[in-house]
Amino acid sequence: MVKRWQTLEKKDGSDLKIFRVNWFKRQNQEIGKTGDFVVLDSPRWVNIIPITKNKEVVLVSQYRHGIDEITLEVPGGLVDPNEEPLDAAERECFEETGYKSFDRAILLGENFPNPAFLNNVCYSYVWFDCELKGEQKLDGNEDIDVSLVSLKEIPRMILNKEIKHSLVLTAFFFYSLKFGF
């Protein structure tokens, strides 16, 4: 049976704004191996699938530096300190798109974005009956286009690789398990 590795030493590394690098020396007690490992300490993340009364999904397009491409996604971002994930998801949606609902969003599920080296959780929500209620309130470096797509088109867009962001795919997977398409 696989068991947790014992932490022998922890060294704090650089603070990189959205991550803090931590170095761990850990030992597997079963096989006697010891190794050095990097863990990125990150705040919790959220994403949210806003759906209008007309069954359209509010999507965002934005440039992603990691892949040097524009991606099609649902709104999302970091959970601020002392903020509840639900509040963060609704805040991110309204800031990025101007859309909101009178109802509260519904938690679809939680996942570990990449537990090999990240220690955070991503919460995925759906927000029904969203309407355009304001202007975008983008962060300093954000440049986001908003589009509406029929909910029925989402599976095709995923299969055609129009939507490829893994956390967005996870959110739609959770949605399909709970509500279908």
N, C-alpha and C positions, 0 to 999 in steps of 0.2 A: 504494500500500500504506500502511495506517495505521501510524504509528510512535509510539513513546513521546514524551511531552512532556518537555522539559528543565526540571528544577527550578531556578529562579533564586534563590528565597528560601523559607525556612521559618520560621514564627513559632509558638511554642508558645502555646496558649490555655489556657482553663480546664480544670481537672481536675474532671470531673463524676461521680466515683465509678466508674461502669461505662464511662465514655468519657473520653478526653482530646481536646479540640478542637485541631486543628492547622490553620494557615493556610498555604497554598502559593501562591506566584506561579510559574506555569509557562508555558512558551512552546512552541507547536507550530512546529518548525523548518521544516516543509513549507509551511505557509500563512502563517507569520509572525505569528500571533495570540498575544497574551499575555493571561492572565487570572488572577484570584484564585479559589482553590478551598478549600473546607473539607473536611477529612478527619477522621473520628472514629477515633481510635486505641482499639481495644478488645481485651481479652483474647480468646483463642479460646473458642468455645462448643461445647457438646455437647448432643445429645439421644439418647434411647435408647428403643427399643420393647421393653418387657418382655412376654414371652409365657409364660403358664403351661403346665403339662403338659396342661391341658384345652383348649389353643388359645384362651385368652382373653387379650386385650390389657389390660394394666394402664394405665388412663388417669387423668389428673389434671384436675380442674377448679379454676380459680383466677381471681381478679379481675385484670384487666390495666388499668393506669392509662392507658396510651396510647390505648386505645379506649373506656375507661370501661364495659367489659363483662366478663362471665365467659366464659372460653374453655375448650374441651375439648382437651387436649394429651397428649403423652407427657412423661415427666420429662426435665428438662434444666437446664442452667445454665452458669456460667462455669468454665473450667479455671483452677485456682489456679496461681500461679507455681511453677515446677519440678514440676508435676504432669503426668503423661501423660494424654492425652485419654481413653484407655480407662479408666483409674482414675477420672477425673472423672465419666465417664458412669455407671459402676457406683455410685460414691459418691452422685451425685445421685439415682439411682433408689432406692437404699436409704433415703436421708434423706427423700425426698418421699413414698415409698409404704410402706416396710418390706419390700418384695419384693427378693429376690436369688436367685441361682442358684449352684450349685457350679461350673458351667462358666463360662468367660470369655465376655464379650460379643464379638460379631463386627462388625467395621467394615463398614458398608453403603456409605458414600461420604462425600465431603467437598464442601462448596459454599461460595461466597462469599455471605453473607447479602444484601448490597447493595453491590457494588463501586463504585457511583457515588460513595459518600461514606464507606463503612466499609472498613477494611483488614484485617478478621479472617476467620477460617475457622470454619465449623461442621462438626463431625464427627457423623455419624449412625450409631448402632449398633442391633443387635438382640440381645436377651438371652433365650435359650430356657430353658425349664424353670424359670421363676421360681416361688418360693413365698414366702408371707408368713413372714418370719423375725424381725420385730421391729416396734417402734413407729416412727412418723414422728419425725424429728428436724429439725423445720422451723426455718428462719432466723427472726429476730425479727419480720419483717413478712409472713411467708408464712401463708396460710390456704388449705389444699389439701384437697379431697375426692378420694378414690380410688374408682374404679369399675372393674369388669371387664366387658369387652365381647367377644363372640365375634369372632375374627379375620375371619370371613366377613362380618361386619356393617360392617367398616371402609370398603370401597368405597361402600356405600350412604350411610354417615354423611358421607363426603366429598362425594358428589353432592348430598346434602340440606343441605349447608352446616352440619352439626353440628360438623364439624372444619374450621376455616378458617385456622389459624395456618400461615403459609407455610413455616416451617422444619419443622413437623410433617408438612405435605403432602409436602415434599421427602423426609423420612425414609421415609414410606410409599411414595413413588415409587421410591426406591432398593430398598426391601424387595420391591416388586412385580417389579422387574426381576430380582432375584436369586432370589426364592422363589415369586413368584406369590401369589395369595390363595386 
